[in-house]
Amino acid sequence: MIRARVLDAPLDVAEHEAAVSAAEAGAVVSFSGVVRNHDHGRGVLRLSYEGHPSSDELLRTIAEEIAARPGVRGVVVSHRVGDLAIGDPALVAAVAAEHRKEAFDACADLVDEVKARLPIWKHQFFDDGTDEWVNCP
């Protein structure tokens, strides 16, 4: 199972875990990157994400690369775009693998690759009335 989506809708960790589960897998590892209320000592009120039109295709490519690893049985990953509030998941990933080490390593690498390569831009709005764009690969 491979699924990768960039969408303007709430993300659900349990749904990702269920979608990736497989009878051949002895481990399912998930990650949820949520909007926090601070960044580098400044209070954050909310975020807005914008994605390049190629984001869906590139996210799928990254998921396929991780899924090709030995022992990996499924990869499901989603990144949110649009307006998000504090506590909202922005990135959710789940990996099923035959063994826990494979699942942990694959999920960590999946998240790292998404953060490094996916053309999605984060617009932060601070409690002092300022804003900034960050994480633009």
N, C-alpha and C positions, 0 to 999 in steps of 0.2 A: 504494500500500500504506500503510495506516494501522493501527497496532496500539498499544494502550496498556493496560498491565496493572499492577495493584498485587497482589503475591503474596508468599506466605511460602515462597519457594524460591530457591535460588541463581540468580544472573543471569550470563549469558554474553555478553560483548561480541561475540565472533565470530558467535554465533547472531543477534544483533541486526543486525550488518552484513550477513550473508547474507540475512536476511529483507527488508531494505530495498533491496537491490540491484535495479537495473532497467536494461534495455537502453538506455533513453533517458537515463540518468544518466552523467555524466562524472566525478562525484565522490561519494564516500561518506565522511562524517565521523562519527566516533563519540566518545562521552564515557563515562567510567566514574568515578563518584564513589565512592571507597572509604573504608572506616573507617580513620582514622589513630589512632596511639597517643598523641596529645596534643591538648589544646585549651586555648588561652590559658595556656600554661605548666604545665598540670596533666596528669599521666599518665592516659590513658584505657585501661581494661581491656577494655571491650566496650560495645556499644550495644544498645538494643531500640527498635524503631519500632512505633508504633501508628497506624492510619489510621482516619479517619472513614468511615462507610459510603458517603458520597458520593465518596470518593477515586477510585474507578475511573471514574465518570462524568466527573468534572472533569478527570482526566488525559486522557481521550479528547477532551474539548472542547479542551484545550490543544493536543493533537497535531493535531486538525483545523484549528485556527487556523494553525498553522505549515505544515501541508500545503497550505493554500490559497494560499500565496505563489507568485508567478510563478517558474517554473523548478524548484520542489521536486517531486520525483517519489515520495518515500516518507518516512514518519516512523514509527519504532518506538521506544517508550519504555517502561521498566518501573521501578517503585520497589518496593523490598523492604520488607516488614514482618516483625516477629518479632525474634528474637535474632540479632545479627551479631557476628562476631569481627573483630579487627584484620585488615585486608587484604581483607575481604569487600566486594564491590560492593554499594552501597545504591541507586544510581541509575545506570541505563545507558540511553543514548540513541544513536540512529543516524539520520542524515538522508542521503538520496540527492537530488542535484540535478543539473541540467544542467551547472553550472559550479562550481568550487571555492569562489568567494566566496559564492555563494548557499548552498552546503552548510555552510560554516563559520558564516556569519551565522545561518542557521536553527537549527543545532545549539546555538550559544551562546544564542540567544534562547529556545529550547525549555527548556534547563536553567535559565535565569534565571526563566522563567515558572513552571516546576514548583516551584522553590525558594520563589518568592514566593506562590504561590496554592494549592498542594496541602495539604490538611489532614491532614498526617502529622506526628506528634510524636516527637521523638527523646529517649530517656531514656539519658543517659550515666552510666556507672559508672566512678569514678576509683580510682586506685591508693592513695589515702589513706583509702579506705572511704566516701567521700561519693558522692552522686549528684545529678543535676539534670536537669530537663526543659528542652529548648531547641528553637529553630526551630519555634515554634508560630504559624502564620500567623493 
